[in-house]
Amino acid sequence: MSKWKDKTEFKKEVVKYAVKLDITLKRISIRPMKRKWASCSTDGNLNFNDELINLDKRLGRYVIVHELLHYHYPNHGKLWKSLMRAYLGNYENLEKHLSKLSNRKQE
């Protein structure tokens, strides 16, 4: 399991994927979030849960790509799913793992 060194490394990964997806970002924030792993706004602001820094990089990438794709595709339709698969492969396994972590967090 490979974890992020720090917030800077995580933010660089966000920028890398934003460039790949042709998305202009205004601000990337990493902060405590109780109920979500991330959120995005239409004006280019991204917020990530600070707990992601301590998780496996693959889970962080899942959250990064998930949020960035919402800039062009607001729902989880067929196109969104096919793009998730194109960028992350079998993303469903990552999604399940992250969901289990979320459930434990809420207990």
MARMIPA-791908 format. One line per 5 residues: number of its first residue (from 1); their letters; for each residue z, x, y of N, C-alpha, C, O. Coordinates in pm, 1 decimal, padded with zeros to 6 digits, m for minus. Layout:
NUM> a> Z,X,Y,Z,X,Y,Z,X,Y,Z,X,Y ~ ...
END
This chain:
1> mskwk> 00000.0,00085.3,m00118.8,00000.0,00000.0,00000.0,00000.0,00089.0,00123.9,00080.6,00181.4,00135.0 ~ m00088.7,00061.1,00214.7,m00102.7,00139.8,00336.7,m00062.0,00055.7,00457.7,m00121.3,m00048.9,00484.4 ~ 00038.7,00102.0,00529.7,00087.1,00028.7,00647.3,00034.2,00092.9,00775.5,m00010.6,00207.6,00775.4 ~ 00040.2,00017.9,00883.0,m00001.3,00066.7,01013.9,00099.8,00169.3,01064.0,00220.1,00154.6,01042.2 ~ 00051.1,00272.4,01130.4,00141.1,00372.6,01189.2,00220.2,00312.9,01304.5,00340.6,00334.6,01317.9
6> dktef> 00148.9,00236.9,01387.7,00211.5,00180.9,01507.5,00120.5,00072.9,01567.1,00014.6,00042.2,01512.5 ~ 00163.5,00016.9,01678.3,00086.9,m00088.6,01745.3,m00048.2,m00038.1,01794.1,m00146.8,m00111.8,01793.1 ~ m00052.5,00087.2,01836.6,m00177.1,00144.9,01887.5,m00284.2,00147.6,01779.1,m00399.5,00112.9,01804.7 ~ m00247.0,00188.4,01659.0,m00343.1,00191.0,01548.9,m00392.3,00050.2,01517.7,m00511.2,00029.7,01493.2 ~ m00301.4,m00046.8,01518.5,m00338.8,m00185.3,01493.1,m00437.2,m00234.6,01599.6,m00538.5,m00296.4,01567.1
11> kkevv> m00406.9,m00207.0,01726.1,m00494.3,m00252.0,01834.9,m00632.8,m00187.5,01825.9,m00732.9,m00251.6,01858.0 ~ m00639.3,m00062.9,01782.9,m00770.1,00003.1,01765.1,m00852.8,m00069.2,01659.9,m00974.6,m00080.7,01673.0 ~ m00786.2,m00117.8,01555.5,m00856.0,m00192.9,01451.1,m00907.8,m00325.8,01507.1,m01017.6,m00369.0,01471.8 ~ m00830.7,m00389.7,01592.7,m00875.3,m00513.9,01656.8,m01001.2,m00487.3,01738.9,m01098.5,m00562.3,01730.6 ~ m00998.7,m00381.7,01817.3,m01114.5,m00347.3,01902.0,m01236.4,m00315.8,01815.6,m01347.9,m00356.8,01847.9
16> kyavk> m01215.4,m00243.2,01706.4,m01325.9,m00208.1,01615.5,m01395.4,m00334.2,01564.9,m01518.3,m00342.4,01566.7 ~ m01318.3,m00431.3,01520.4,m01377.8,m00555.6,01470.1,m01434.1,m00641.4,01583.3,m01533.2,m00711.5,01562.8 ~ m01375.0,m00637.5,01699.1,m01428.5,m00713.1,01813.6,m01567.9,m00661.4,01848.8,m01657.6,m00740.0,01879.5 ~ m01585.7,m00531.1,01844.4,m01717.6,m00472.3,01871.9,m01817.6,m00517.7,01765.6,m01929.1,m00558.2,01798.3 ~ m01777.6,m00510.9,01637.9,m01865.8,m00554.6,01528.4,m01908.0,m00700.0,01545.4,m02021.5,m00735.9,01514.3
21> lditl> m01817.4,m00783.5,01594.4,m01843.8,m00926.3,01608.2,m01894.9,m00965.0,01746.6,m01913.4,m01083.1,01776.0 ~ m01917.4,m00865.0,01830.9,m01968.7,m00886.4,01966.7,m01879.6,m00981.7,02047.7,m01926.1,m01080.0,02105.5 ~ m01751.1,m00948.9,02049.6,m01653.9,m01029.9,02122.6,m01589.9,m00944.1,02230.7,m01543.2,m00833.3,02204.5 ~ m01588.4,m00996.3,02351.3,m01523.9,m00927.3,02461.9,m01379.4,m00974.9,02471.9,m01352.1,m01094.1,02486.0 ~ m01288.4,m00879.6,02464.1,m01146.1,m00912.9,02471.4,m01091.0,m00879.4,02608.2,m01129.2,m00780.1,02670.1
26> krisi> m01001.5,m00963.2,02653.8,m00933.5,m00938.1,02780.1,m00801.9,m00864.7,02754.9,m00770.6,m00765.9,02821.4 ~ m00725.2,m00915.1,02657.4,m00594.4,m00856.1,02631.4,m00556.8,m00874.6,02484.5,m00583.7,m00978.3,02423.9 ~ m00493.6,m00770.7,02429.4,m00439.8,m00776.4,02293.4,m00289.4,m00756.6,02305.5,m00244.1,m00654.8,02357.8 ~ m00212.7,m00852.3,02257.7,m00067.0,m00842.9,02262.1,m00010.8,m00848.1,02120.9,m00059.7,m00921.7,02035.3 ~ 00091.9,m00769.1,02098.9,00164.8,m00772.3,01972.8,00308.4,m00803.9,02008.8,00375.4,m00726.4,02077.1
31> rpmkr> 00355.0,m00918.9,01961.9,00486.3,m00966.6,02004.3,00549.3,m01051.5,01895.1,00480.7,m01092.1,01801.3 ~ 00677.1,m01078.8,01905.6,00741.0,m01167.4,01806.8,00680.4,m01307.6,01813.3,00661.4,m01364.1,01921.0 ~ 00651.0,m01361.3,01696.7,00600.2,m01498.3,01685.1,00670.3,m01560.1,01564.9,00669.5,m01502.8,01456.0 ~ 00730.3,m01675.8,01584.1,00808.7,m01736.0,01476.1,00724.2,m01809.5,01373.2,00754.4,m01803.9,01254.0 ~ 00619.8,m01877.8,01416.3,00549.0,m01967.3,01325.7,00406.3,m01926.1,01291.8,00345.7,m01984.9,01202.1
36> kwasc> 00351.6,m01827.7,01360.3,00211.7,m01791.3,01339.3,00198.5,m01640.9,01319.2,00284.3,m01562.4,01359.7 ~ 00088.0,m01603.8,01255.4,00055.5,m01461.2,01244.7,m00024.1,m01415.6,01366.6,m00020.0,m01298.5,01404.3 ~ m00096.6,m01509.4,01428.0,m00177.4,m01473.0,01544.3,m00226.3,m01598.7,01614.6,m00219.6,m01709.3,01560.8 ~ m00275.6,m01578.6,01736.6,m00339.4,m01686.4,01811.5,m00439.3,m01624.1,01907.7,m00428.5,m01507.0,01944.0 ~ m00537.3,m01705.1,01948.2,m00636.3,m01655.9,02044.3,m00662.7,m01764.7,02147.5,m00644.6,m01883.7,02121.8
41> stdgn> m00706.0,m01720.2,02264.4,m00742.6,m01814.4,02369.9,m00890.8,m01797.6,02400.8,m00948.9,m01692.5,02373.5 ~ m00950.9,m01899.9,02457.2,m01094.5,m01896.0,02485.4,m01130.7,m01793.6,02593.2,m01246.6,m01753.5,02603.4 ~ m01032.9,m01751.1,02673.6,m01065.2,m01652.8,02777.5,m01043.8,m01508.2,02732.1,m01040.9,m01417.8,02815.6 ~ m01028.8,m01484.6,02601.0,m01027.8,m01347.9,02551.0,m00892.0,m01285.0,02528.3,m00882.5,m01162.8,02516.2 ~ m00787.9,m01364.1,02522.4,m00653.9,m01310.7,02495.4,m00619.0,m01331.5,02348.0,m00634.2,m01440.9,02293.5
46> lnfnd> m00572.1,m01224.7,02285.8,m00530.4,m01230.0,02145.9,m00383.3,m01195.2,02135.8,m00336.9,m01100.2,02198.8 ~ m00310.3,m01271.1,02057.3,m00169.0,m01243.0,02031.7,m00150.7,m01226.4,01881.9,m00199.5,m01307.2,01803.0 ~ m00079.5,m01120.5,01843.3,m00051.0,m01095.0,01703.2,00099.4,m01086.4,01682.4,00172.6,m01035.5,01767.2 ~ 00143.7,m01136.5,01569.4,00283.0,m01130.3,01530.9,00320.2,m00983.6,01505.4,00249.8,m00913.6,01432.6 ~ 00428.9,m00937.8,01564.2,00468.1,m00798.0,01549.0,00505.8,m00761.4,01404.8,00511.4,m00643.1,01371.0
51> elinl> 00531.5,m00860.6,01320.4,00562.5,m00833.5,01180.2,00442.2,m00778.8,01103.6,00458.5,m00717.1,00998.4 ~ 00322.2,m00801.1,01155.7,00201.8,m00750.2,01089.0,00201.2,m00597.0,01081.1,00143.0,m00540.4,00988.6 ~ 00264.1,m00531.3,01175.3,00265.9,m00384.6,01178.1,00332.3,m00328.9,01051.9,00297.9,m00219.5,01007.0 ~ 00425.4,m00402.0,00995.5,00498.2,m00355.1,00876.8,00437.4,m00402.7,00745.2,00492.6,m00376.3,00638.4 ~ 00324.9,m00472.4,00752.0,00258.6,m00520.5,00631.0,00140.6,m00430.4,00595.1,00098.1,m00346.3,00674.3
56> dkrlg> 00090.0,m00449.5,00476.5,m00027.4,m00376.1,00429.5,m00143.9,m00395.1,00527.7,m00164.0,m00504.2,00581.2 ~ m00219.0,m00289.0,00550.0,m00332.4,m00295.4,00643.6,m00433.3,m00402.6,00604.8,m00494.0,m00464.9,00692.0 ~ m00451.9,m00424.6,00474.9,m00548.1,m00527.2,00432.2,m00508.9,m00665.1,00484.4,m00595.6,m00744.2,00521.5 ~ m00378.9,m00694.6,00487.5,m00333.3,m00823.6,00540.6,m00354.5,m00830.3,00690.9,m00391.7,m00934.9,00744.1 ~ m00331.2,m00719.7,00759.0,m00356.0,m00714.0,00902.6,m00502.4,m00736.7,00934.5,m00535.8,m00810.6,01027.2
61> ryviv> m00590.6,m00672.8,00857.3,m00734.8,m00691.9,00878.7,m00774.7,m00837.1,00856.1,m00858.7,m00891.3,00927.9 ~ m00714.1,m00899.0,00756.5,m00742.4,m01040.7,00732.7,m00710.4,m01122.0,00858.5,m00792.1,m01203.1,00902.2 ~ m00594.1,m01101.0,00915.9,m00552.7,m01176.1,01034.7,m00644.0,m01142.9,01153.0,m00682.0,m01231.9,01229.0 ~ m00678.6,m01016.4,01168.5,m00766.2,m00974.7,01278.3,m00901.4,m01044.8,01269.0,m00945.8,m01107.7,01365.1 ~ m00966.2,m01034.1,01154.2,m01099.3,m01095.2,01137.5,m01090.0,m01247.0,01148.1,m01175.2,m01310.3,01210.5
66> hellh> m00987.4,m01305.3,01087.5,m00965.7,m01450.3,01094.1,m00964.9,m01497.7,01239.6,m01036.4,m01591.5,01274.9 ~ m00885.1,m01433.8,01322.6,m00873.9,m01476.3,01463.1,m01001.9,m01449.2,01541.0,m01046.4,m01534.4,01618.0 ~ m01061.1,m01332.9,01522.4,m01182.5,m01300.5,01597.1,m01296.9,m01395.6,01563.9,m01373.5,m01433.4,01652.5 ~ m01309.2,m01434.0,01438.7,m01416.0,m01528.1,01402.6,m01399.4,m01662.5,01471.8,m01497.8,m01732.8,01494.6 ~ m01276.3,m01698.9,01505.6,m01253.8,m01825.3,01575.3,m01312.6,m01826.3,01716.2,m01328.5,m01933.8,01774.1
71> yhypn> m01344.9,m01712.0,01772.4,m01410.6,m01710.8,01903.8,m01548.5,m01775.4,01895.5,m01592.3,m01840.4,01990.4 ~ m01616.9,m01758.2,01783.2,m01750.0,m01816.2,01766.4,m01748.3,m01941.9,01679.0,m01833.2,m02029.7,01693.9 ~ m01651.5,m01949.6,01588.5,m01644.8,m02058.8,01491.1,m01502.4,m02114.3,01488.8,m01415.9,m02058.9,01421.1 ~ m01477.1,m02222.8,01562.0,m01340.1,m02271.4,01579.4,m01274.5,m02331.4,01454.6,m01152.4,m02347.2,01451.3 ~ m01353.0,m02364.8,01352.9,m01291.9,m02423.3,01233.1,m01311.8,m02330.9,01112.7,m01369.1,m02222.7,01125.3
76> hgklw> m01264.6,m02374.3,00997.7,m01275.5,m02295.3,00876.0,m01387.6,m02350.2,00786.7,m01370.2,m02368.5,00666.3 ~ m01500.9,m02375.4,00848.2,m01615.0,m02430.8,00776.1,m01687.2,m02328.0,00690.3,m01642.1,m02214.4,00675.7 ~ m01800.1,m02369.8,00633.8,m01875.8,m02284.2,00541.6,m01918.8,m02153.3,00606.0,m01908.4,m02047.5,00544.0 ~ m01966.7,m02159.2,00728.7,m02012.0,m02037.6,00795.3,m01895.6,m01941.5,00819.1,m01907.9,m01821.2,00795.7 ~ m01783.3,m01994.9,00865.5,m01663.9,m01912.2,00887.3,m01622.4,m01845.3,00756.6,m01593.5,m01725.6,00754.4
81> kslmr> m01619.5,m01922.1,00648.1,m01580.1,m01867.9,00517.6,m01677.0,m01761.0,00469.3,m01634.9,m01659.2,00414.4 ~ m01805.6,m01783.2,00489.1,m01902.5,m01683.4,00443.0,m01890.7,m01554.5,00525.1,m01910.7,m01445.6,00471.3 ~ m01858.9,m01565.2,00652.8,m01838.6,m01445.5,00734.8,m01709.8,m01372.9,00696.4,m01706.0,m01249.9,00694.9 ~ m01605.7,m01447.7,00665.9,m01482.8,m01384.7,00617.3,m01512.6,m01304.3,00490.8,m01466.4,m01191.2,00475.6 ~ m01589.6,m01363.3,00401.4,m01625.1,m01295.8,00276.5,m01712.6,m01173.3,00303.8,m01697.9,m01070.5,00237.7
86> aylgn> m01802.6,m01184.0,00400.3,m01890.8,m01071.4,00433.3,m01811.9,m00952.4,00487.6,m01843.6,m00837.5,00456.6 ~ m01710.0,m00979.2,00568.0,m01631.3,m00871.1,00628.4,m01517.4,m00821.9,00539.1,m01480.1,m00704.8,00545.3 ~ m01462.3,m00910.3,00456.5,m01341.8,m00873.8,00381.1,m01353.7,m00887.9,00229.5,m01258.2,m00859.0,00157.5 ~ m01467.5,m00931.2,00181.2,m01479.6,m00952.4,00036.7,m01402.8,m01076.1,m00004.9,m01414.0,m01181.0,00058.7 ~ m01325.3,m01064.5,m00110.8,m01249.8,m01178.2,m00163.1,m01126.7,m01203.1,m00075.5,m01013.9,m01172.7,m00114.4
91> yenle> m01150.6,m01258.2,00042.0,m01042.8,m01278.8,00140.0,m00939.4,m01380.7,00093.0,m00826.0,m01381.0,00140.8 ~ m00978.2,m01466.6,00000.2,m00886.4,m01570.7,m00046.4,m00757.9,m01511.7,m00105.5,m00649.9,m01568.3,m00088.5 ~ m00769.8,m01399.0,m00174.5,m00649.5,m01334.6,m00230.0,m00555.3,m01288.9,m00119.3,m00433.6,m01303.2,m00130.2 ~ m00612.6,m01234.1,m00012.9,m00531.2,m01191.7,00101.3,m00465.2,m01312.4,00166.3,m00348.1,m01308.0,00204.0 ~ m00541.4,m01419.5,00178.9,m00490.8,m01543.4,00238.3,m00371.3,m01596.9,00158.5,m00271.3,m01638.8,00216.9
96> khlsk> m00381.6,m01595.4,00026.0,m00272.3,m01642.8,m00059.5,m00148.4,m01554.7,m00043.4,m00036.3,m01604.7,m00034.1 ~ m00170.1,m01424.1,m00040.4,m00057.2,m01332.0,m00026.8,00014.9,m01353.7,00106.3,00137.9,m01357.6,00111.2 ~ m00061.7,m01367.6,00212.8,m00003.6,m01390.5,00345.0,00069.2,m01524.2,00350.5,00173.6,m01536.4,00414.6 ~ 00013.8,m01623.7,00283.2,00077.5,m01754.8,00277.8,00213.8,m01747.3,00207.7,00310.6,m01809.5,00251.4 ~ 00219.7,m01671.1,00099.8,00348.2,m01653.2,00029.5,00449.9,m01587.2,00120.7,00566.7,m01626.0,00121.7
101> lsnrk> 00407.0,m01488.2,00197.1,00496.8,m01421.5,00290.8,00545.7,m01518.3,00398.9,00662.2,m01514.2,00438.5 ~ 00457.1,m01604.3,00445.7,00493.6,m01704.6,00547.2,00597.6,m01801.3,00493.1,00693.0,m01837.4,00562.1 ~ 00577.6,m01842.6,00368.4,00671.8,m01936.6,00307.5,00809.6,m01873.7,00291.9,00910.7,m01940.0,00315.0 ~ 00814.7,m01748.2,00253.5,00943.6,m01679.3,00239.5,01012.9,m01666.7,00375.0,01134.9,m01679.1,00386.3 ~ 00932.1,m01642.0,00476.3,00985.8,m01625.9,00612.2,01053.4,m01752.8,00661.1,01153.2,m01746.6,00733.0
106> qe> 01000.4,m01866.1,00623.2,01051.2,m01994.7,00671.6,01170.0,m02046.1,00590.3,01234.9,m02142.8,00630.4 ~ 01198.9,m01983.0,00477.7,01310.8,m02030.6,00395.0,01444.1,m01993.6,00453.6,01548.0,m02026.2,00396.2
END
